[in-house]
Every structure is written in structure tokens, then in C-alpha cells.
Amino acid sequence: KMKIGIISDTHENMDKIRNAVELFNREEVEVVLHGGDIISPITAKEFSQLNAHFIGVFGNNDGDKLYLTERYKDIGKIHSKRYEGKFGGKNLLLIHEPDMLDALAISGVYDIIIYGHTHRSEIVWRGETLVINPGEGGGWITGKATAALLDTETMEAELVEL
């Protein structure tokens, strides 16, 4: 059993990042997955307060990737385009842009696919694959900042407003 915190598109909103970190710590998640568009290395200050390991992927708006990588090295790792891992016995794919999302979901390779980019939250089963977009963590575009929590044992995910 494993509890995962999921966030994406925080776009340097420090208040919402702080709220997300508090949520993830309160919920005692073991890992936080970030679906990209972190934007600034200064965000590492807030994410360093996590009581969980941090894994992210770069998004299309992430600028200084070298400095982001440097600032996050003690918190976790930010991967280039995609991250594949096994959590709670489930094969997981973390990406930013949902290119080929349907094909990936029906491929049967992944139990869970997490993506960002669209700023629209989604928790849906596509075949045997649970597909999650936590929406936008920053709340700049829609006015609603959200994150998601996932229990890998029950495969239940919920959206939480920040």
C-alpha cells in the first residue's frame, strides 16, 4: 500500500505550493509526483518542507532546467520528458504533455498515467489504466488550484482544492 501526492502546473505560486506541501505532509504521502511547469528554482524552498520524496518532470514552461535540477537535488529529481516507476506494485508513467495519452493508456504497460499541461483536472479509467491530471496547482488560469491524492492499494484517487 502506498499513498501518493500528485500536483502539476504550480507555475511558481508559492502560497499554493505551501498549501500543497501542508496537505501532502498531513496526509502522510510517501512520494510527491509533479507533472511539470514548476517554473522557478525558488519553489524548491517550499517543496523542501515535504516529508516525502519528490519526483517531477519538466514542463514546456520550465526555463532554467540546470538550476532547477541543482536546487531540487536534495529534495528529489526532476526528469526530462518522462518518468517511469513502480509504486505500491503498480507501473506508473509521469509525463507533462498528454501526447499519445490514449495509446499509452490502452497499451496495458501502465497501471497509472499522470500528466499535466492542460490545467484541467481529470481522474478517469481508460481501459485498465487509471489516468490522472491533478489540474493546476497554481490556480492562475482557472482560478482553482488543485492537487490529487492516490492510494495504490485501492486505486482510488481524489482531487483536493488547495
C-alpha positions as semicolon CSV with decimal commas, in nm:
position;residue;x (nm);y (nm);z (nm)
1;K;0,000;0,000;0,000
2;M;0,125;0,345;-0,086
3;K;-0,019;0,694;-0,076
4;I;0,097;0,933;-0,347
5;G;0,060;1,311;-0,368
6;I;0,013;1,445;-0,719
7;I;0,049;1,803;-0,839
8;S;0,125;1,980;-1,164
9;D;0,145;2,325;-1,318
10;T;0,227;2,508;-0,995
11;H;0,369;2,797;-1,202
12;E;0,560;2,945;-0,910
13;N;0,254;3,014;-0,692
14;M;0,434;2,994;-0,358
15;D;0,117;3,017;-0,145
16;K;-0,047;2,725;-0,328
17;I;0,276;2,522;-0,317
18;R;0,289;2,581;0,059
19;N;-0,073;2,463;0,089
20;A;0,007;2,154;-0,118
21;V;0,309;2,068;0,097
22;E;0,094;2,102;0,410
23;L;-0,170;1,875;0,253
24;F;0,082;1,611;0,147
25;N;0,252;1,613;0,489
26;R;-0,082;1,593;0,671
27;E;-0,191;1,301;0,450
28;E;0,149;1,133;0,507
29;V;0,213;1,063;0,140
30;E;0,531;0,870;0,068
31;V;0,610;1,037;-0,261
32;V;0,502;1,353;-0,442
33;L;0,484;1,345;-0,820
34;H;0,494;1,677;-1,005
35;G;0,370;1,681;-1,363
36;G;0,576;1,979;-1,478
37;D;0,571;2,356;-1,509
38;I;0,737;2,420;-1,176
39;I;0,884;2,734;-1,338
40;S;1,129;2,877;-1,086
41;P;1,410;2,732;-0,875
42;I;1,283;2,941;-0,580
43;T;0,998;2,689;-0,545
44;A;1,249;2,440;-0,402
45;K;1,231;2,636;-0,075
46;E;0,867;2,531;-0,022
47;F;0,897;2,180;-0,167
48;S;1,197;2,117;0,063
49;Q;0,946;2,110;0,351
50;L;0,796;1,786;0,221
51;N;0,816;1,478;0,441
52;A;0,814;1,274;0,121
53;H;1,039;1,210;-0,176
54;F;0,985;1,443;-0,475
55;I;0,983;1,323;-0,836
56;G;0,898;1,557;-1,122
57;V;0,918;1,601;-1,495
58;F;0,994;1,921;-1,679
59;G;0,707;2,101;-1,848
60;N;0,702;2,323;-2,153
61;N;0,728;2,642;-1,941
62;D;1,020;2,534;-1,721
63;G;1,306;2,764;-1,812
64;D;1,635;2,722;-1,630
65;K;1,644;2,343;-1,617
66;L;2,004;2,329;-1,496
67;Y;1,937;2,547;-1,193
68;L;1,603;2,375;-1,123
69;T;1,789;2,043;-1,123
70;E;2,053;2,184;-0,889
71;R;1,802;2,335;-0,644
72;Y;1,593;2,015;-0,630
73;K;1,881;1,767;-0,593
74;D;1,837;1,737;-0,213
75;I;1,457;1,707;-0,242
76;G;1,431;1,459;-0,526
77;K;1,477;1,459;-0,902
78;I;1,321;1,631;-1,199
79;H;1,332;1,418;-1,513
80;S;1,350;1,546;-1,868
81;K;1,035;1,433;-2,050
82;R;0,900;1,132;-1,866
83;Y;0,943;0,921;-1,558
84;E;0,855;0,555;-1,529
85;G;0,846;0,385;-1,190
86;K;0,680;0,122;-0,978
87;F;0,482;0,237;-0,674
88;G;0,287;0,004;-0,449
89;G;0,334;-0,267;-0,711
90;K;0,181;-0,052;-0,986
91;N;0,357;0,058;-1,304
92;L;0,335;0,434;-1,333
93;L;0,415;0,687;-1,605
94;L;0,459;1,058;-1,527
95;I;0,457;1,300;-1,822
96;H;0,377;1,666;-1,876
97;E;0,209;1,690;-2,215
98;P;-0,054;1,427;-2,292
99;D;0,094;1,328;-2,628
100;M;-0,030;0,982;-2,726
101;L;-0,214;0,955;-2,394
102;D;-0,487;0,726;-2,526
103;A;-0,240;0,492;-2,694
104;L;-0,029;0,478;-2,379
105;A;-0,335;0,409;-2,163
106;I;-0,465;0,123;-2,375
107;S;-0,118;-0,027;-2,424
108;G;-0,151;-0,221;-2,099
109;V;0,201;-0,123;-1,996
110;Y;0,097;0,122;-1,723
111;D;-0,146;0,087;-1,434
112;I;-0,135;0,463;-1,371
113;I;-0,057;0,757;-1,601
114;I;-0,019;1,104;-1,454
115;Y;0,005;1,412;-1,674
116;G;-0,033;1,790;-1,655
117;H;-0,016;2,072;-1,910
118;T;-0,389;2,119;-1,979
119;H;-0,470;2,280;-1,640
120;R;-0,788;2,067;-1,641
121;S;-0,830;1,806;-1,370
122;E;-0,921;1,454;-1,469
123;I;-0,943;1,124;-1,286
124;V;-1,066;0,859;-1,528
125;W;-1,020;0,494;-1,614
126;R;-0,914;0,431;-1,972
127;G;-0,936;0,057;-2,005
128;E;-0,730;-0,091;-1,721
129;T;-0,526;0,229;-1,672
130;L;-0,607;0,499;-1,420
131;V;-0,535;0,837;-1,582
132;I;-0,489;1,138;-1,354
133;N;-0,440;1,506;-1,425
134;P;-0,440;1,690;-1,091
135;G;-0,537;2,017;-1,260
136;E;-0,335;2,328;-1,199
137;G;-0,157;2,358;-0,868
138;G;-0,100;2,729;-0,920
139;G;-0,458;2,828;-0,993
140;W;-0,350;3,117;-1,217
141;I;-0,558;3,030;-1,523
142;T;-0,876;2,865;-1,392
143;G;-0,878;3,037;-1,055
144;K;-0,896;2,695;-0,890
145;A;-0,578;2,537;-0,750
146;T;-0,593;2,160;-0,707
147;A;-0,382;1,855;-0,631
148;A;-0,465;1,486;-0,610
149;L;-0,413;1,201;-0,366
150;L;-0,383;0,839;-0,480
151;D;-0,397;0,519;-0,278
152;T;-0,222;0,250;-0,485
153;E;-0,386;-0,033;-0,290
154;T;-0,746;0,068;-0,361
155;M;-0,656;0,261;-0,680
156;E;-0,881;0,539;-0,556
157;A;-0,783;0,896;-0,635
158;E;-0,934;1,218;-0,513
159;L;-0,899;1,578;-0,616
160;V;-0,829;1,828;-0,336
161;E;-0,861;2,206;-0,362
162;L;-0,558;2,392;-0,230
